[in-house]
Amino acid sequence: MAPTPNPVKKLKDKELCKLVKDDALAESLEAFKKLVEQPTHLCLKCGRASNDKKRLCKPERLT
């Protein structure tokens, strides 16, 4: 049995705003949800939140 591919890996290492512009939200909703569940950072530019600061344009740590 082949290992289950990581759905988040499918979205590469792009920032969330770029993924939305590229329609990745519509195409990979479940993988996108994993990037924003239990957020640790907020983007000061676009207002999105993520659990990976590399996914945001201007990340600021949430306290």
C-alpha positions as CSV (number, residue, x, y, z in Angstrom):
1,M,0.0,0.0,0.0
2,A,1.4,3.4,-1.0
3,P,1.9,6.1,1.6
4,T,-0.8,8.8,1.8
5,P,0.6,12.0,0.2
6,N,0.7,15.1,2.4
7,P,-2.1,17.4,1.1
8,V,-0.3,20.5,2.4
9,K,2.8,19.6,0.5
10,K,0.7,19.8,-2.7
11,L,0.3,23.5,-2.1
12,K,4.1,23.9,-2.2
13,D,5.6,26.7,-0.1
14,K,3.6,29.6,-1.4
15,E,2.2,32.4,0.8
16,L,-1.5,32.1,1.5
17,C,-2.4,35.3,-0.5
18,K,-0.6,33.8,-3.6
19,L,-2.4,30.5,-3.2
20,V,-5.8,32.3,-3.1
21,K,-4.9,34.2,-6.3
22,D,-3.9,31.0,-7.9
23,D,-7.3,29.4,-7.0
24,A,-5.6,26.8,-4.7
25,L,-8.3,27.5,-2.1
26,A,-11.0,26.2,-4.4
27,E,-8.8,23.3,-5.7
28,S,-7.4,22.1,-2.3
29,L,-9.7,23.3,0.4
30,E,-8.8,20.6,2.9
31,A,-5.1,21.1,2.6
32,F,-5.6,24.9,2.9
33,K,-7.6,24.4,6.1
34,K,-4.6,22.6,7.6
35,L,-2.4,25.7,7.0
36,V,-4.8,27.9,8.9
37,E,-5.9,25.7,11.8
38,Q,-4.6,26.7,15.2
39,P,-2.8,29.8,13.8
40,T,0.4,31.1,15.4
41,H,1.0,34.1,13.1
42,L,-1.0,36.9,11.5
43,C,-0.1,38.7,8.3
44,L,0.1,42.5,8.8
45,K,-0.4,43.0,5.1
46,C,-3.4,40.9,4.2
47,G,-4.8,39.9,7.6
48,R,-4.6,36.2,7.0
49,A,-3.6,33.8,9.8
50,S,-1.5,30.6,9.6
51,N,0.3,28.1,11.7
52,D,3.4,28.6,9.5
53,K,5.0,32.1,9.3
54,K,6.5,31.3,5.9
55,R,3.0,31.2,4.5
56,L,2.4,34.9,5.2
57,C,3.6,38.1,3.5
58,K,4.4,40.1,6.7
59,P,4.1,37.6,9.6
60,E,3.7,38.8,13.2
61,R,3.6,36.2,16.0
62,L,0.3,35.9,17.9
63,T,0.7,35.9,21.7
